[in-house]
Amino acid sequence: MIMNSLIYETGITALATFFATIGPFDIGAVFAALTANQDFRSKALVAIKGTSLAALILIIFALTGETLLASFGISLAALRTAGGILLLLIGIDLVFVRPSGGISTTDDETREAETRQDIAVFPLAMPLIAGPGTMGASVLLMANTGDDIVLKATVIGAIIVVIVLTLLSLLLATQIQRVLGVTGMHVISRVFGILLTALAVQFIFDGIAQSGLLSG
């Protein structure tokens, strides 16, 4: 019973975090603008290629990121604190609906993307989908699972689910924008921003507690 509750909590946390850091609807709007002159088949091929590559990047980073950071002497406590601060900054930007370099392209990157014929790798796969915020979240969430294979699989499953939602958002970007409108998309962004800031603060608290700075 306790294990089922832990799996559920991990799954919900991972889904909310990845949905907030990836922002499928926001990416859909950018994708629609960058592929305005392409037919549906061309858009679909770019969307599938970009989301597949992003999923591969995120899964590899989730599985190896903690080991890589450990090789640099970065502790789990430091990872939780730093990751929490990064997610907190992204969450604040989501609440105020401001562009964030952690989950979107910069102005220079956007201008470069507008001149590219194939945007699947850049900027779609990176940094729009597999951006710094999402990669940091994947490592942080995997680190919180300890050595539990089921919980790790739950996090990986959450990545796949949100990537699939992102693919659907890319393919149906025009229809989604028409239904939700700008206000609707901003409401969703703010809701997930609030959830992300709360999760981020909890990660910071856990990191500080684990560091032992407040003991004694």
N, C-alpha and C positions, 0 to 999 in steps of 0.2 A: 504493500500500500504506500509506504514511504517512498519507495523507488519510483512508482508510477507518478506520484506527486512531483518528485524531483525532475523526472523526464518532462512532464507537462510544463513545469516552471521554466526549465531550460529551453524548451521548444518555443514557448510564448515570448520569452525574453529575446531569444535569437531572432525570431521572426520580426518582432517590433524593431529591434536594433538594425537589422539589415534593411528592412523596409524604409526606415528613416534615413540611414546613411546612403542607400542607393537612390531612393526617390524615383520609383518607376514612372510616375506621372510627369515629373519634371523632365526626366530624360526623354520621355515620349514627345514632349513639346519641342525640345531641342532637336531631336531626331527628325521630326516633321519639318522643321525649318530647314535643316541641312539637306534633306532629300526631297524638297518640294518639286523639283523638276524630274524626278525619277518615277517610273511606273511601279505598280504594286509588286511585281515579281522581283525587280531589282531591289526595292526596299526590303522585301522579305529575306532575300539572300544576305544582304548586309546585316540585317537584324539578327538572323540566325548565327552568322559568322561571329558578330561582335559579342553576343550574349554567351555563345559557347566558349569563346576565348576567355571572356571575363570569368565565367564559372570555373574554368581550368585554373586560372591565375589565383582566384580566391581559395579554391580547395587546396592547391599546392601550398599557398602561403599559410593557410590554417593548419595544415599538417606539419609544416617545417618551421614556421615562424618562431615558435617558442624555443626550439633547439638553436636556431640561428641567433636569437637574442641572448640565449644563455652562453653561447660561445664568446660573446662580447662581455660577459660578466654582468649582464643585466638581470636583476632578480625579479621574481614574480611580483613582489610588492611594488617595485619600481614600475613594472609593466602595467599593473593595475592602476597605479596613481597617474602615470603619464597617459595611458589610454583613456582613463576617465576624464582627464582634463581636455584631451582632444575631442572626445565625444560631447563633452559639455559645451565647448565652443561651437561645434556643429549644431547641437540642439538649440542653442541660443539663436543662431542664425536662422534655423528653421522656424522658430517661434516668431521672429520678427520678419520672416520671409525675405532674408537678405542672401545674396549670392555668397557661397562659401567655397574657398579654394580647396577645401577638403572633400567636397562632393560634386564640384562642378569645374568647368574649365575657366581659366583666366581670360581676360580680354584678348591677349596675344594669342593664346591657344585657339580661341574661337575664330579669330581672323585667319589663322593658318588652316583650320579645319574647313573653312568656307572655300578654300582653293583646292581641296583634295577631291579626287574622284572617288576613292574608296575610304570611307570613314570608319570601317568596321574595327580596325585596330586602334587608330587614333582619330578622333577622341572618344569613340563609343566604348570599346572595351576598357581602355585606360585613357583618361582618368574618370570618365563619367560613371561607369559601373564599378570597376575595380579601382577605386580611388584610395587615397591615403586613409580616409576615415573608415571605409569598408574593410580594408586590409588590416588596419589596426584593431577594428572590432572583431574580426575573425580570429585573430591571435588571442585577444583578450578573452573572448568567449570560450575558446578551446582550452585556454589555461585554467579557466574556472571549472572545467570538467574533471580535472585531476587525471587519474589513470582509467577512468570509467569509459569503456569502449562504446557502450550504449549512448551515453551522454554526448560523446564525441560524434557519433553517427547522427544524433539529433541535431547538432549544430550544422553538420555538413548537409543534412536534409533541409534545414532552414535556408541555407544558401541556395540550394537547388530550387526550392519553392519560390523564393523571391526572384531568382533569375528567370524562372518560367513566367512569373507575373510581369516581369520587366519586358520579356519578349512579347507577351500579349499586348502590353501597353505600347510598344513600338509599332506593332502591326495595326493596332486600333487607335493610334494617337489622335487622329482627326475626329473620330467619333467620340472618344473620351473627352476631348476638349470641348466638343459641342454640348455634351450632356452636363459635365461638371461646371464648365465655365471657369474663368479666372478665380472668382471668389471661392468656388467649391474646391479647387485645387489648393488654394491657400489655406482653407479650413483644415483639410487633410494634413497639409504640411505642418500646421501649428499643433494639431493634436499629437502627431508623432514626435514633434519637436519637444513637447512637454514630457512625453514618456521617455524620450532619449535623455533629456537633462536629468530626470529623476534617476534613471539607471546609471548615468555617468557619475552623479554624486555618490551613489552607493558604491561604485567601483573605486572612487577616490577614498571613501571612508575605509573600505576593505583593505586597500593598499597601505594606507597610513597605519591601520591597526596591525597588519601583518609585518610592517617594517620594524615595529617595536619602538618607534620614536616616542610614543606616549607612555611607555611602560616605566614603572619606577618613579 
